[in-house]
């Protein structure tokens, strides 16, 4: 349902999930950054160990 809200715009997304599009995009960006930094750090450490 959340994807439909993204496709149809902010009004539909807010009615479906009580969250605005800008807030959803900030959450997405934050989680993407956290996951990328975490797994990049783990991969680099593992690679350096040999």
Number of C-alpha atoms within 10 A of each C-alpha: 9 14 9 11 19 17 10 11 13 16 14 19 21 15 11 13 11 10 16 17 17 10 10 15 12 11 12 11 11 12 12 12 11 11 11 12 12 11 11 12 12 11 11 10 11 10 9 7 6 5
